[in-house]
Amino acid sequence: MRSILERMLEALGCGFVRTASDGIDAWDYLATDEFDMLITDWEMEPEDGPTLIQRLRIDSESPARYIPVIMLTGYTEKSKVMNARDFGITEFLAKPLAARSLHARIVNIIENPRPFVRTASFFGPCRRRLNLPSFEGSDRRGSASDAVEI
């Protein structure tokens, strides 16, 4: 799967693609180089995707707290999607992988960056996905700064 994803990313014009076998390797790469985004699978050993994402978002020594993260997984149950969102992912991508879906998630990350939110139990991109145009009133979320204390 990693080699397929790597070829898709290169075909989409991504200039520098690096693959890791698990969350520990990914953490080490993130600590030594700068990356524009991270794509992680849910299932990896010894460190899985959710553990990596939680470490990236919560650990004060994180090398990339604000990096956009795409969770790539075969798990499509609503509970898993919601859990991934609560871990701090930016986008969710279900297997089987399609180049069109991958492209759409990358474009969304670039064109619609989401502000980061910090609460007592969460740090990551704003989890609100719906844009309800009929809302009237003040925007309680504030400006689009890097992080909002709640």
FENSUL-V198873 format. One record per backbone hydrogen bond with DSSP energy under -1.0 kcal/mol. CO is the residue of the C=O (numbers start at 1). NH is the residue of the N-H. If there is no record, write none. Layout:
co=CO nh=NH
co=CO nh=NH
This chain:
co=1 nh=5
co=2 nh=6
co=3 nh=7
co=4 nh=8
co=5 nh=9
co=6 nh=10
co=7 nh=11
co=8 nh=12
co=9 nh=14
co=10 nh=13
co=22 nh=26
co=23 nh=27
co=24 nh=28
co=25 nh=29
co=26 nh=30
co=27 nh=31
co=29 nh=32
co=29 nh=33
co=38 nh=70
co=40 nh=72
co=42 nh=49
co=47 nh=23
co=48 nh=52
co=49 nh=53
co=50 nh=54
co=51 nh=55
co=52 nh=56
co=53 nh=57
co=54 nh=58
co=55 nh=59
co=59 nh=62
co=64 nh=67
co=68 nh=38
co=69 nh=90
co=69 nh=91
co=70 nh=40
co=71 nh=93
co=73 nh=95
co=77 nh=81
co=78 nh=82
co=79 nh=83
co=80 nh=84
co=81 nh=85
co=82 nh=86
co=83 nh=87
co=84 nh=89
co=91 nh=71
co=93 nh=73
co=98 nh=102
co=99 nh=103
co=100 nh=104
co=101 nh=105
co=102 nh=106
co=103 nh=107
co=104 nh=108
co=105 nh=109
co=106 nh=110
co=107 nh=111
co=108 nh=112
co=115 nh=126
co=117 nh=124
co=118 nh=150
co=122 nh=119
co=124 nh=117
co=132 nh=135
co=139 nh=142
co=143 nh=145
co=146 nh=116
co=148 nh=118
